[in-house]
């Protein structure tokens, strides 16, 4: 049941994001809007419930299944990208590099390390 409650939290914020997007006619997807809303909610509350953490962990373990439909879609409409593969390749490489760099910098800033803990003592 805890994982189901966590999924319901996530689904609720997805629906809330879709509602906000529809009402305000924003050009941002409802999923992204819901993700921003849940981030604000978690920052205000200051804690993540175990239900939400368990459900999120289950989704992270299946992340490749969430990415695959987009990859398959690109495979079937690949002929529409003729002559643009260089730009697409550069954008993919740059986007991957920036996301890895951002993750590294955030982990360095947010995650406590053993060297910091020993130097404080």
Secondary structure by P-SEA (a helix, b strand, c coil): caaaaaaaaaaaaaaaaaaaaaaacccccaaaaaaaaaaaaaaaaccccaaaaaaaaaaaaaccccaaaaaaaaaaaccccccaaaaaaaaaaaaaaaaaaaaaaaaaaccccaaaaaaac
